[in-house]
Amino acid sequence: MKTAKTKIECALSRSVCGGWDRTFLESLLEQIAKDRLLSVKQKQTLGKVLARNNEEAQKTHENWTEVYEKEYKKSARIVAAYHMHQPYYKPMSTDILADKVPERGKFLRMFDNKYSKKVLAQHAMAPKYEMGDYIRPRANFSSYKNVEFPSDMVWVRQNEVVQNFSKRGGFVIAIEDEIRSAAKGAKRYKLLPIGETISIIVEERFLKKGKT
């Protein structure tokens, strides 16, 4: 029967073993080398870590790049664009948008969470408005919270553009691919307010079709 030391060394020899799992196993090896017994909790955790880094897990890990490229990459970029603006998955999202293959376990946790699913659903929905449509802000539109500017500019100029859109509306000049909110109506539109040369970006839920 393999000893705990041998099992740990086998797991550490596999490339699937990384991150916290590798750090944990290495710390146990140091403890065993000092003839210190493992606690009950350590033994329980060890069993779970070894299961995550066994031969079957290694085979899955070796095939992950191919699986990711074929099945996940396109959707992963959509989800990553959303998580770039959230704190928890931002580092992995940065890697995904740089065309790096993410670590399988953590990626699947991100990909399968409820916010990612909502983002993918919003991305898949057909846009409510089309290029050239005349658009007005809804009553729930906030002049400052619901507007993005494609480039930086002084607040006074931003205020002029937003107030102009609030009063006169504008026209759809582009439908943005990126989703930044998990809310219903999160599709984003680039709009050109009437009388302006500076565009703004607003989510669908804050817009309505204007009467010409």
Backbone as a printed PyTorch tensor [residue, N CA C, xyz], in Angstrom:
tensor([[[  0.8450,  -1.2010,   0.0000],
         [  0.0000,   0.0000,   0.0000],
         [  0.8850,   1.2570,   0.0000]],

        [[  0.5100,   2.1950,  -0.8210],
         [  1.2930,   3.4240,  -0.9020],
         [  1.1440,   4.2330,   0.3760]],

        [[  2.2230,   4.7970,   0.8130],
         [  2.1720,   5.6760,   1.9790],
         [  1.6780,   7.0520,   1.5580]],

        [[  1.2990,   7.8620,   2.5510],
         [  0.8550,   9.2260,   2.2580],
         [  1.9470,   9.9910,   1.5200]],

        [[  3.1910,   9.7720,   1.9200],
         [  4.3190,  10.4690,   1.2900],
         [  4.4000,  10.1170,  -0.1930]],

        [[  4.2710,   8.8360,  -0.5120],
         [  4.3460,   8.3920,  -1.9130],
         [  3.1880,   8.9550,  -2.7280]],

        [[  1.9870,   8.9360,  -2.1470],
         [  0.8090,   9.4610,  -2.8460],
         [  0.9670,  10.9540,  -3.1310]],

        [[  1.4890,  11.6760,  -2.1580],
         [  1.7000,  13.1160,  -2.3390],
         [  2.7230,  13.3750,  -3.4330]],

        [[  3.8080,  12.6150,  -3.4280],
         [  4.8520,  12.7870,  -4.4430],
         [  4.3270,  12.4660,  -5.8380]],

        [[  3.4580,  11.4620,  -5.9530],
         [  2.8570,  11.1310,  -7.2470],
         [  1.9910,  12.2920,  -7.7550]],

        [[  1.1850,  12.8460,  -6.8540],
         [  0.3210,  13.9740,  -7.2360],
         [  1.1450,  15.1840,  -7.6670]],

        [[  2.2170,  15.4550,  -6.9290],
         [  3.0660,  16.6050,  -7.2600],
         [  3.8200,  16.4210,  -8.5670]],

        [[  3.9720,  15.1860,  -9.0090],
         [  4.6800,  14.9220, -10.2760],
         [  3.8070,  15.2260, -11.4930]],

        [[  2.5170,  15.4450, -11.2710],
         [  1.5890,  15.6800, -12.3770],
         [  1.3870,  17.1820, -12.5930]],

        [[  1.3220,  17.5690, -13.8520],
         [  1.1740,  18.9920, -14.1850],
         [ -0.2000,  19.5360, -13.8130]],

        [[ -1.1730,  18.6490, -13.6200],
         [ -2.5030,  19.1030, -13.2280],
         [ -2.4860,  19.7220, -11.8330]],

        [[ -1.5340,  19.3290, -11.0250],
         [ -1.4590,  19.8110,  -9.6480],
         [ -0.8200,  21.1970,  -9.6090]],

        [[ -1.5830,  22.1740,  -9.2340],
         [ -1.0630,  23.5520,  -9.2010],
         [ -1.7790,  24.3780,  -8.1510]],

        [[ -1.4070,  25.6310,  -8.0580],
         [ -2.0740,  26.5690,  -7.1630],
         [ -2.0630,  26.1250,  -5.7160]],

        [[ -3.2260,  26.2560,  -5.0660],
         [ -3.3430,  25.9330,  -3.6440],
         [ -3.0560,  24.4650,  -3.3730]],

        [[ -3.5180,  23.5810,  -4.2770],
         [ -3.2970,  22.1450,  -4.0850],
         [ -1.8110,  21.8230,  -3.9680]],

        [[ -1.0180,  22.3880,  -4.8650],
         [  0.4310,  22.1110,  -4.8400],
         [  1.0600,  22.6670,  -3.5560]],

        [[  0.6690,  23.8580,  -3.1780],
         [  1.2160,  24.4530,  -1.9480],
         [  0.8650,  23.5940,  -0.7270]],

        [[ -0.3740,  23.1160,  -0.6750],
         [ -0.8250,  22.2860,   0.4410],
         [ -0.0410,  20.9770,   0.5180]],

        [[  0.1240,  20.3160,  -0.6200],
         [  0.8400,  19.0380,  -0.6400],
         [  2.3140,  19.2130,  -0.2820]],

        [[  2.8980,  20.2770,  -0.7590],
         [  4.3060,  20.5370,  -0.4280],
         [  4.4810,  20.7890,   1.0720]],

        [[  3.5120,  21.4700,   1.6700],
         [  3.5980,  21.7330,   3.1190],
         [  3.4610,  20.4330,   3.9180]],

        [[  2.6270,  19.5080,   3.4290],
         [  2.4850,  18.2170,   4.1050],
         [  3.7600,  17.3900,   3.9970]],

        [[  4.4070,  17.4550,   2.8430],
         [  5.6780,  16.7370,   2.6920],
         [  6.7090,  17.2310,   3.7010]],

        [[  6.7670,  18.5310,   3.8800],
         [  7.7020,  19.1040,   4.8600],
         [  7.3550,  18.6130,   6.2640]],

        [[  6.0790,  18.5380,   6.5630],
         [  5.6300,  18.0820,   7.8760],
         [  6.0060,  16.6140,   8.0960]],

        [[  5.7910,  15.7870,   7.0580],
         [  6.1300,  14.3590,   7.1540],
         [  7.6410,  14.1720,   7.3170]],

        [[  8.4190,  14.9960,   6.6030],
         [  9.8830,  14.9020,   6.6860],
         [ 10.3850,  15.1960,   8.0960]],

        [[  9.5970,  15.9570,   8.8460],
         [  9.9770,  16.2900,  10.2200],
         [  9.3600,  15.3050,  11.2310]],

        [[  8.8120,  14.1900,  10.6640],
         [  8.1940,  13.1430,  11.5020],
         [  7.0200,  13.6590,  12.3360]],

        [[  6.2950,  14.6320,  11.7810],
         [  5.1130,  15.1480,  12.4620],
         [  3.8720,  14.4960,  11.8730]],

        [[  2.9900,  14.0130,  12.7170],
         [  1.7860,  13.3360,  12.2650],
         [  0.7790,  14.3300,  11.6750]],

        [[  0.0150,  13.8540,  10.6900],
         [ -1.0250,  14.6910,  10.0980],
         [ -2.2590,  14.6650,  10.9890]],

        [[ -2.9260,  15.8000,  11.0850],
         [ -4.1550,  15.8670,  11.8750],
         [ -5.2970,  15.2040,  11.1020]],

        [[ -6.3990,  14.9560,  11.7930],
         [ -7.5690,  14.3630,  11.1420],
         [ -8.0620,  15.2590,   9.9990]],

        [[ -8.1050,  16.5490,  10.2610],
         [ -8.5630,  17.4930,   9.2280],
         [ -7.6190,  17.5000,   8.0340]],

        [[ -6.3110,  17.4570,   8.2840],
         [ -5.3420,  17.4200,   7.1950],
         [ -5.5210,  16.1640,   6.3490]],

        [[ -5.7820,  15.0220,   7.0060],
         [ -5.9870,  13.7700,   6.2730],
         [ -7.2430,  13.8330,   5.4060]],

        [[ -8.2800,  14.4480,   5.9420],
         [ -9.5190,  14.5850,   5.1650],
         [ -9.3040,  15.4690,   3.9400]],

        [[ -8.6140,  16.5870,   4.1540],
         [ -8.3240,  17.4990,   3.0400],
         [ -7.3930,  16.8380,   2.0350]],

        [[ -6.4330,  16.0760,   2.5320],
         [ -5.4920,  15.3830,   1.6530],
         [ -6.2160,  14.4500,   0.6900]],

        [[ -7.2000,  13.7180,   1.1960],
         [ -7.9600,  12.8040,   0.3400],
         [ -8.6380,  13.5360,  -0.8090]],

        [[ -9.2060,  14.7010,  -0.5160],
         [ -9.8820,  15.4920,  -1.5550],
         [ -8.8840,  16.0340,  -2.5780]],

        [[ -7.7330,  16.5050,  -2.0800],
         [ -6.7100,  17.0700,  -2.9790],
         [ -6.1240,  15.9850,  -3.8780]],

        [[ -5.8650,  14.8250,  -3.3200],
         [ -5.3250,  13.7210,  -4.1240],
         [ -6.3150,  13.2940,  -5.2030]],

        [[ -7.6090,  13.3140,  -4.8800],
         [ -8.6390,  12.9570,  -5.8570],
         [ -8.6930,  13.9570,  -7.0050]],

        [[ -8.4180,  15.2200,  -6.6860],
         [ -8.4330,  16.2630,  -7.7280],
         [ -7.2030,  16.2010,  -8.6330]],

        [[ -6.1890,  15.4600,  -8.1790],
         [ -4.9170,  15.4370,  -8.9110],
         [ -4.4540,  14.0130,  -9.2180]],

        [[ -5.4310,  13.1180,  -9.4630],
         [ -5.0970,  11.7300,  -9.7890],
         [ -4.8310,  11.5570, -11.2870]],

        [[ -4.6460,  10.3140, -11.7210],
         [ -4.3100,  10.0490, -13.1320],
         [ -5.4270,  10.4880, -14.0740]],

        [[ -6.6690,  10.2580, -13.6570],
         [ -7.8050,  10.6720, -14.4890],
         [ -7.8430,  12.1900, -14.6520]],

        [[ -7.5840,  12.8870, -13.5420],
         [ -7.5590,  14.3530, -13.6020],
         [ -6.4310,  14.8330, -14.5090]],

        [[ -5.3100,  14.1230, -14.4930],
         [ -4.1820,  14.4850, -15.3500],
         [ -4.5530,  14.3560, -16.8310]],

        [[ -5.2730,  13.2870, -17.1890],
         [ -5.6860,  13.0910, -18.5840],
         [ -6.6310,  14.2120, -19.0330]],

        [[ -7.5500,  14.5620, -18.1330],
         [ -8.4720,  15.6660, -18.4340],
         [ -7.7050,  16.9660, -18.6250]],

        [[ -6.7320,  17.1870, -17.7680],
         [ -5.8930,  18.3820, -17.8370],
         [ -5.1330,  18.4520, -19.1560]],

        [[ -4.6050,  17.3160, -19.6090],
         [ -3.8210,  17.2790, -20.8400],
         [ -4.6820,  17.5780, -22.0640]],

        [[ -5.9800,  17.2270, -21.9860],
         [ -6.8930,  17.4800, -23.1070],
         [ -7.5900,  18.8380, -23.0040]],

        [[ -7.3610,  19.5540, -21.9080],
         [ -8.1140,  20.7730, -21.6320],
         [ -7.9100,  21.8560, -22.6820]],

        [[ -6.6910,  22.0320, -23.1510],
         [ -6.4370,  23.0800, -24.1450],
         [ -7.2890,  22.8700, -25.3890]],

        [[ -7.3310,  21.6430, -25.8630],
         [ -8.1300,  21.3340, -27.0530],
         [ -9.6170,  21.5290, -26.7820]],

        [[-10.0780,  21.0550, -25.6390],
         [-11.4920,  21.2050, -25.2770],
         [-11.8630,  22.6820, -25.1510]],

        [[-11.0030,  23.4410, -24.4900],
         [-11.2590,  24.8780, -24.2980],
         [-11.3510,  25.5940, -25.6440]],

        [[-10.3990,  25.3370, -26.5270],
         [-10.3690,  26.0070, -27.8300],
         [-11.6260,  25.6950, -28.6390]],

        [[-12.0930,  24.4580, -28.5870],
         [-13.2320,  24.0420, -29.4060],
         [-14.5760,  24.4170, -28.7930]],

        [[-14.6920,  24.2800, -27.4630],
         [-16.0060,  24.3780, -26.8350],
         [-16.2610,  25.6550, -26.0390]],

        [[-15.2030,  26.2980, -25.5610],
         [-15.4120,  27.3880, -24.6080],
         [-14.8800,  28.7620, -25.0320]],

        [[-13.9010,  28.7780, -25.8950],
         [-13.1430,  30.0160, -26.1070],
         [-14.0110,  31.2220, -26.4680]],

        [[-14.9060,  31.0550, -27.4200],
         [-15.7340,  32.1830, -27.8650],
         [-16.5920,  32.7200, -26.7170]],

        [[-17.2750,  31.8180, -26.0160],
         [-18.1220,  32.2340, -24.8970],
         [-17.2860,  32.7510, -23.7330]],

        [[-16.0900,  32.1730, -23.5700],
         [-15.2080,  32.5980, -22.4770],
         [-14.8370,  34.0650, -22.6210]],

        [[-14.6200,  34.5140, -23.8370],
         [-14.2480,  35.9120, -24.0650],
         [-15.4140,  36.8500, -23.7190]],

        [[-16.6350,  36.4140, -23.9890],
         [-17.8160,  37.2160, -23.6460],
         [-17.9320,  37.3630, -22.1350]],

        [[-17.7690,  36.2290, -21.4310],
         [-17.8540,  36.2240, -19.9790],
         [-16.7010,  37.0190, -19.3610]],

        [[-15.5030,  36.8670, -19.9250],
         [-14.3230,  37.5650, -19.3970],
         [-14.4790,  39.0780, -19.5220]],

        [[-15.0930,  39.5440, -20.6070],
         [-15.3000,  40.9860, -20.7850],
         [-16.1580,  41.5480, -19.6560]],

        [[-17.1230,  40.7540, -19.1820],
         [-17.9390,  41.1770, -18.0380],
         [-17.1240,  41.1610, -16.7460]],

        [[-16.4100,  40.0500, -16.5020],
         [-15.6810,  39.8960, -15.2440],
         [-14.4630,  40.8080, -15.1370]],

        [[-14.0330,  41.3930, -16.2450],
         [-12.9540,  42.3860, -16.1900],
         [-13.3420,  43.5800, -15.3390]],

        [[-14.6510,  43.7930, -15.1940],
         [-15.1420,  44.9400, -14.4340],
         [-15.6520,  44.5210, -13.0510]],

        [[-15.3400,  43.2700, -12.6700],
         [-15.6600,  42.7490, -11.3420],
         [-14.3390,  42.3230, -10.6840]],

        [[-14.2430,  42.3550,  -9.3640],
         [-12.9360,  42.1120,  -8.7290],
         [-12.4600,  40.6710,  -8.7080]],

        [[-13.3640,  39.7020,  -8.5270],
         [-12.9250,  38.3510,  -8.1850],
         [-12.1980,  37.6290,  -9.3210]],

        [[-12.7490,  37.6670, -10.5200],
         [-12.1710,  36.9110, -11.6330],
         [-11.3830,  37.7930, -12.6120]],

        [[-11.0530,  38.9880, -12.2130],
         [-10.3670,  39.8990, -13.1280],
         [ -9.0150,  39.3600, -13.6250]],

        [[ -8.1460,  38.7980, -12.7590],
         [ -6.8610,  38.2870, -13.2640],
         [ -7.0290,  37.2090, -14.3320]],

        [[ -7.9460,  36.2490, -14.1140],
         [ -8.1580,  35.2090, -15.1080],
         [ -8.8020,  35.7720, -16.3660]],

        [[ -9.6850,  36.7350, -16.2150],
         [-10.3140,  37.3620, -17.3800],
         [ -9.2730,  38.0730, -18.2370]],

        [[ -8.3060,  38.6860, -17.5900],
         [ -7.2130,  39.3410, -18.3230],
         [ -6.4650,  38.3230, -19.1750]],

        [[ -6.1980,  37.1520, -18.6180],
         [ -5.5070,  36.0920, -19.3520],
         [ -6.3470,  35.5940, -20.5230]],

        [[ -7.6370,  35.4010, -20.2990],
         [ -8.5280,  34.9130, -21.3580],
         [ -8.5520,  35.8880, -22.5280]],

        [[ -8.6630,  37.1720, -22.2410],
         [ -8.7050,  38.1870, -23.3030],
         [ -7.3500,  38.3520, -23.9910]],

        [[ -6.2940,  37.8420, -23.3480],
         [ -4.9550,  37.8260, -23.9610],
         [ -4.7060,  36.4960, -24.6680]],

        [[ -5.7710,  35.7090, -24.8550],
         [ -5.7220,  34.4150, -25.5550],
         [ -4.9020,  33.3520, -24.8380]],

        [[ -4.8550,  33.4300, -23.5100],
         [ -4.2140,  32.3750, -22.7240],
         [ -5.2820,  31.3820, -22.2750]],

        [[ -4.9180,  30.1010, -22.2020],
         [ -5.8600,  29.0780, -21.7530],
         [ -5.9210,  29.1080, -20.2240]],

        [[ -7.1020,  29.3300, -19.6420],
         [ -7.2070,  29.4300, -18.1770],
         [ -7.1310,  28.0640, -17.4990]],

        [[ -6.8160,  28.0840, -16.2110],
         [ -6.8230,  26.8550, -15.4210],
         [ -8.2500,  26.3090, -15.3790]],

        [[ -8.3930,  25.0270, -15.6580],
         [ -9.7030,  24.4190, -15.8960],
         [-10.6850,  24.5940, -14.7320]],

        [[-10.2810,  24.1870, -13.5330],
         [-11.1990,  24.2110, -12.4080],
         [-11.7470,  25.5890, -12.1030]],

        [[-10.8630,  26.5500, -11.9950],
         [-11.2900,  27.9090, -11.6590],
         [-12.1110,  28.5080, -12.7960]],

        [[-11.7220,  28.2020, -14.0420],
         [-12.4820,  28.7210, -15.1790],
         [-13.9100,  28.2070, -15.1600]],

        [[-14.0890,  26.9100, -14.9280],
         [-15.4340,  26.3420, -14.9270],
         [-16.2840,  26.9170, -13.8000]],

        [[-15.6690,  27.2330, -12.6720],
         [-16.4240,  27.8870, -11.5970],
         [-16.9020,  29.2640, -12.0400]],

        [[-16.0500,  29.9990, -12.7430],
         [-16.4420,  31.3060, -13.2560],
         [-17.5110,  31.1570, -14.3460]],

        [[-17.2880,  30.2450, -15.2590],
         [-18.1540,  30.0870, -16.4220],
         [-19.5590,  29.6350, -16.0320]],

        [[-19.6470,  28.8240, -14.9750],
         [-20.9320,  28.2500, -14.5760],
         [-21.6680,  29.0550, -13.5110]],

        [[-21.0900,  30.1950, -13.0590],
         [-21.8210,  30.9310, -12.0220],
         [-23.0060,  31.6970, -12.6330]],

        [[-23.9350,  32.1010, -11.7790],
         [-25.2030,  32.6590, -12.2610],
         [-25.0220,  33.9560, -13.0430]],

        [[-24.0090,  34.7360, -12.6940],
         [-23.8040,  36.0040, -13.4020],
         [-23.2940,  35.7520, -14.8270]],

        [[-22.3860,  34.8070, -14.9700],
         [-21.8760,  34.4700, -16.2960],
         [-23.0030,  33.9640, -17.1930]],

        [[-23.8810,  33.1470, -16.6380],
         [-25.0020,  32.6250, -17.4210],
         [-25.9200,  33.7490, -17.8830]],

        [[-26.1560,  34.7280, -17.0020],
         [-26.9960,  35.8720, -17.3760],
         [-26.3340,  36.6980, -18.4800]],

        [[-25.0200,  36.8790, -18.3780],
         [-24.2820,  37.6480, -19.3870],
         [-24.3760,  36.9590, -20.7450]],

        [[-24.1870,  35.6450, -20.7740],
         [-24.2700,  34.9020, -22.0320],
         [-25.6810,  34.9680, -22.6150]],

        [[-26.6900,  34.9220, -21.7450],
         [-28.0730,  35.0160, -22.2180],
         [-28.3500,  36.3880, -22.8270]],

        [[-27.8620,  37.4530, -22.1930],
         [-28.0440,  38.8010, -22.7270],
         [-27.3010,  38.9830, -24.0470]],

        [[-26.1100,  38.4050, -24.1280],
         [-25.3230,  38.5160, -25.3610],
         [-26.0200,  37.8190, -26.5220]],

        [[-26.6870,  36.6930, -26.2360],
         [-27.3330,  35.9080, -27.2870],
         [-28.6350,  36.5400, -27.7870]],

        [[-29.2180,  37.4220, -26.9990],
         [-30.4960,  38.0330, -27.3830],
         [-30.3130,  39.0020, -28.5500]],

        [[-31.2960,  39.0200, -29.4210],
         [-31.2640,  39.9630, -30.5420],
         [-31.4090,  41.3870, -30.0090]],

        [[-30.6820,  42.3390, -30.5760],
         [-30.8080,  43.7290, -30.1070],
         [-32.1980,  44.2900, -30.3760]],

        [[-32.6820,  45.0630, -29.4320],
         [-34.0210,  45.6540, -29.5560],
         [-34.0270,  46.7980, -30.5600]],

        [[-32.8880,  47.4860, -30.6720],
         [-32.7890,  48.6380, -31.5740],
         [-31.7710,  48.3670, -32.6770]],

        [[-31.9480,  49.0560, -33.7930],
         [-31.0900,  48.8480, -34.9570],
         [-30.2920,  50.1070, -35.2630]],

        [[-29.3090,  49.9300, -36.1020],
         [-28.4910,  51.0640, -36.5430],
         [-29.3960,  52.1380, -37.1580]],

        [[-29.1900,  53.3630, -36.7380],
         [-29.9500,  54.4730, -37.2870],
         [-31.2300,  54.7970, -36.5450]],

        [[-31.6410,  53.9460, -35.6030],
         [-32.8720,  54.2130, -34.8450],
         [-32.7140,  55.4760, -34.0030]],

        [[-33.8160,  56.2240, -33.9190],
         [-33.8570,  57.4040, -33.0550],
         [-34.2370,  56.9300, -31.6540]],

        [[-33.4120,  57.2590, -30.6630],
         [-33.5360,  56.7360, -29.3040],
         [-33.6610,  57.8750, -28.2950]],

        [[-34.5280,  57.6500, -27.3020],
         [-34.6540,  58.5820, -26.1820],
         [-34.3510,  57.8440, -24.8690]],

        [[-33.9650,  58.5640, -23.8220],
         [-33.7550,  57.9100, -22.5250],
         [-35.0740,  57.5830, -21.8510]],

        [[-35.1160,  56.4440, -21.1480],
         [-36.2870,  56.0870, -20.3530],
         [-36.3060,  56.9170, -19.0680]],

        [[-37.4000,  56.7820, -18.3190],
         [-37.5340,  57.5180, -17.0620],
         [-36.5050,  57.0530, -16.0250]],

        [[-36.0350,  55.8010, -16.1540],
         [-35.0620,  55.2760, -15.1830],
         [-33.6240,  55.6460, -15.5370]],

        [[-33.4410,  56.4250, -16.6040],
         [-32.1050,  56.8290, -17.0260],
         [-31.5390,  57.8760, -16.0700]],

        [[-30.3370,  57.6040, -15.5820],
         [-29.6430,  58.5630, -14.7270],
         [-28.5330,  59.2200, -15.5420]],

        [[-28.5330,  60.5100, -15.5760],
         [-27.6080,  61.2460, -16.4370],
         [-26.1440,  60.8930, -16.2140]],

        [[-25.7920,  60.4730, -15.0290],
         [-24.3690,  60.2730, -14.7330],
         [-24.0020,  58.8140, -14.4840]],

        [[-24.9410,  58.0140, -13.9370],
         [-24.6090,  56.6270, -13.6120],
         [-24.6920,  55.6920, -14.8090]],

        [[-25.5100,  56.0170, -15.8110],
         [-25.8240,  55.0670, -16.8760],
         [-25.1600,  55.3750, -18.2080]],

        [[-24.1450,  56.2270, -18.2010],
         [-23.4980,  56.6380, -19.4460],
         [-22.0040,  56.3040, -19.4070]],

        [[-21.5130,  55.7540, -20.5100],
         [-20.0760,  55.5480, -20.6820],
         [-19.6180,  56.4260, -21.8490]],

        [[-18.4250,  56.9600, -21.7310],
         [-17.8350,  57.7260, -22.8150],
         [-16.6840,  56.9250, -23.4170]],

        [[-16.5820,  56.8630, -24.7540],
         [-15.5040,  56.1100, -25.3910],
         [-14.1100,  56.6160, -25.0380]],

        [[-14.0150,  57.8860, -24.6590],
         [-12.7060,  58.4450, -24.2860],
         [-12.8870,  59.4340, -23.1380]],

        [[-11.7840,  59.7450, -22.4660],
         [-11.8340,  60.6730, -21.3350],
         [-12.0280,  62.1060, -21.8100]],

        [[-12.7500,  62.8620, -21.0250],
         [-12.9070,  64.2880, -21.3010],
         [-13.3080,  64.9740, -20.0020]],

        [[-13.2080,  66.2640, -19.9730],
         [-13.5190,  67.0030, -18.7540],
         [-15.0000,  66.8530, -18.4220]],

        [[-15.2990,  66.9070, -17.1110],
         [-16.6640,  66.6690, -16.6560],
         [-17.6530,  67.6620, -17.2660]],

        [[-17.2560,  68.9030, -17.4070],
         [-18.1640,  69.9340, -17.9470],
         [-18.6430,  69.5390, -19.3380]],

        [[-17.7220,  69.0220, -20.1670],
         [-18.0930,  68.6190, -21.5370],
         [-18.9650,  67.3690, -21.5050]],

        [[-18.6350,  66.4220, -20.6220],
         [-19.4650,  65.2270, -20.4800],
         [-20.8920,  65.6200, -20.1190]],

        [[-21.0070,  66.5300, -19.1790],
         [-22.3200,  66.9750, -18.7240],
         [-23.1220,  67.5890, -19.8660]],

        [[-22.4690,  68.3750, -20.7040],
         [-23.1550,  68.9840, -21.8550],
         [-23.7110,  67.9130, -22.7890]],

        [[-22.9030,  66.8960, -23.0670],
         [-23.3100,  65.8310, -23.9880],
         [-24.4880,  65.0460, -23.4070]],

        [[-24.3910,  64.6850, -22.1330],
         [-25.4450,  63.8930, -21.4980],
         [-26.7450,  64.6880, -21.3900]],

        [[-26.6400,  65.9430, -21.0140],
         [-27.8460,  66.7710, -20.9060],
         [-28.5120,  66.9570, -22.2710]],

        [[-27.6940,  67.0520, -23.2990],
         [-28.2250,  67.1840, -24.6510],
         [-28.9870,  65.9220, -25.0450]],

        [[-28.4110,  64.7440, -24.7040],
         [-29.0930,  63.4830, -25.0050],
         [-30.3810,  63.3700, -24.2050]],

        [[-30.3490,  63.7780, -22.9550],
         [-31.5380,  63.6940, -22.1130],
         [-32.6900,  64.5130, -22.6790]],

        [[-32.3750,  65.6400, -23.2800],
         [-33.4110,  66.5400, -23.7970],
         [-33.8450,  66.1870, -25.2150]],

        [[-32.8820,  65.7720, -26.0510],
         [-33.1650,  65.6380, -27.4780],
         [-33.0500,  64.2220, -28.0280]],

        [[-32.4530,  63.3070, -27.2450],
         [-32.2590,  61.9520, -27.7460],
         [-31.0770,  61.8590, -28.6930]],

        [[-30.9810,  60.7430, -29.3990],
         [-29.8670,  60.5540, -30.3250],
         [-30.1070,  59.3510, -31.2180]],

        [[-29.1090,  58.9990, -32.0200],
         [-29.2380,  57.9220, -32.9890],
         [-28.2420,  56.8020, -32.7010]],

        [[-28.6780,  55.5620, -32.9380],
         [-27.7980,  54.4090, -32.7670],
         [-26.7600,  54.3970, -33.8950]],

        [[-25.4810,  54.4320, -33.5240],
         [-24.4200,  54.3750, -34.5380],
         [-23.6070,  53.0860, -34.4430]],

        [[-23.8150,  52.2970, -33.3770],
         [-23.1540,  51.0000, -33.2580],
         [-23.8140,  50.2030, -32.1450]],

        [[-23.8070,  48.8830, -32.2920],
         [-24.2740,  47.9750, -31.2360],
         [-23.0360,  47.2950, -30.6830]],

        [[-22.7410,  47.5690, -29.4200],
         [-21.5160,  47.0630, -28.8040],
         [-21.6200,  45.5570, -28.5390]],

        [[-20.5240,  44.8390, -28.7520],
         [-20.5080,  43.3950, -28.5230],
         [-20.3570,  43.0570, -27.0460]],

        [[-19.6570,  43.9000, -26.3000],
         [-19.3270,  43.6150, -24.9110],
         [-20.5070,  43.8460, -23.9820]],

        [[-20.7240,  42.8890, -23.0700],
         [-21.7530,  43.0100, -22.0350],
         [-21.0510,  43.2790, -20.7040]],

        [[-21.4580,  44.3090, -19.9990],
         [-20.7990,  44.6660, -18.7400],
         [-21.7050,  44.5490, -17.5290]],

        [[-22.9300,  44.1080, -17.7380],
         [-23.8730,  43.9670, -16.6270],
         [-24.6040,  42.6400, -16.7720]],

        [[-24.9490,  42.0280, -15.6420],
         [-25.6990,  40.7770, -15.6700],
         [-27.2030,  41.0360, -15.5980]],

        [[-27.6040,  42.2850, -15.7260],
         [-29.0170,  42.6460, -15.6270],
         [-29.7360,  42.4190, -16.9550]],

        [[-31.0420,  42.2830, -16.8780],
         [-31.8530,  42.1840, -18.0810],
         [-31.7810,  43.5050, -18.8410]],

        [[-31.6110,  43.4280, -20.1600],
         [-31.4920,  44.6420, -20.9610],
         [-30.0970,  45.2240, -20.9310]],

        [[-29.0730,  44.3440, -20.8470],
         [-27.6940,  44.8150, -20.6870],
         [-26.9570,  45.0670, -22.0030]],

        [[-27.6130,  44.8300, -23.1400],
         [-26.9420,  45.1560, -24.4040],
         [-26.6060,  46.6390, -24.4260]],

        [[-25.4540,  46.9500, -25.0100],
         [-24.9640,  48.3200, -24.9780],
         [-24.9800,  48.9160, -26.3940]],

        [[-25.3970,  50.1790, -26.4700],
         [-25.4970,  50.8790, -27.7510],
         [-24.6260,  52.1240, -27.7350]],

        [[-23.9450,  52.3340, -28.8540],
         [-23.2210,  53.5990, -29.0150],
         [-24.1790,  54.5630, -29.7010]],

        [[-24.3980,  55.6860, -29.0520],
         [-25.3730,  56.6650, -29.5330],
         [-24.7050,  58.0000, -29.8250]],

        [[-25.2040,  58.6740, -30.8200],
         [-24.7480,  60.0320, -31.1060],
         [-25.8870,  60.9910, -30.7940]],

        [[-25.7800,  61.7200, -29.6750],
         [-26.8370,  62.6770, -29.3360],
         [-27.0080,  63.7080, -30.4480]],

        [[-28.2220,  64.1500, -30.6400],
         [-28.5150,  65.1360, -31.6770],
         [-27.7250,  66.4220, -31.4130]],

        [[-27.0760,  66.9160, -32.4490],
         [-26.3000,  68.1450, -32.3330],
         [-24.9150,  67.9660, -31.7580]],

        [[-24.4850,  66.6960, -31.5200],
         [-23.1750,  66.4390, -30.9160],
         [-22.2280,  65.7300, -31.8830]],

        [[-20.9540,  65.8480, -31.6160],
         [-19.9390,  65.0890, -32.3530],
         [-19.3200,  64.0070, -31.4640]],

        [[-19.7200,  63.9850, -30.2010],
         [-19.1970,  63.0190, -29.2250],
         [-20.2660,  61.9740, -28.9360]],

        [[-19.8960,  60.6900, -29.0440],
         [-20.8420,  59.6010, -28.8090],
         [-20.8430,  59.1770, -27.3440]],

        [[-21.8840,  58.4560, -26.9640],
         [-21.9950,  57.8920, -25.6250],
         [-22.4290,  56.4350, -25.7530]],

        [[-22.2260,  55.6610, -24.6960],
         [-22.6570,  54.2580, -24.6800],
         [-23.6410,  54.0790, -23.5250]],

        [[-24.8080,  53.4900, -23.8370],
         [-25.8700,  53.3160, -22.8430],
         [-26.4680,  51.9200, -23.0050]],

        [[-26.8310,  51.2910, -21.8860],
         [-27.4560,  49.9750, -21.9350],
         [-28.9150,  50.0700, -22.3900]],

        [[-29.3780,  48.9940, -23.0030],
         [-30.7190,  48.9270, -23.5760],
         [-31.8220,  49.2190, -22.5640]],

        [[-31.6290,  48.7650, -21.3130],
         [-32.6770,  48.9240, -20.2920],
         [-32.9680,  50.3770, -19.9480]],

        [[-32.1070,  51.2970, -20.3530],
         [-32.3040,  52.7170, -20.0540],
         [-32.7800,  53.5050, -21.2790]],

        [[-33.1620,  52.7710, -22.3540],
         [-33.4910,  53.4320, -23.6150],
         [-34.8900,  53.0430, -24.1040]],

        [[-35.4450,  53.8920, -24.9380],
         [-36.6900,  53.5920, -25.6170],
         [-36.6410,  54.2450, -27.0030]],

        [[-37.4570,  53.7180, -27.8940],
         [-37.4770,  54.2680, -29.2420],
         [-38.2190,  55.5920, -29.2490]],

        [[-37.6020,  56.6080, -29.8690],
         [-38.2110,  57.9270, -29.8990],
         [-39.1970,  58.0750, -31.0520]],

        [[-40.0580,  59.0290, -30.9370],
         [-41.0140,  59.3210, -32.0040],
         [-40.4230,  60.3780, -32.9200]],

        [[-40.3980,  60.0900, -34.1980],
         [-39.8430,  61.0380, -35.1700],
         [-40.9220,  61.9450, -35.6950]]])
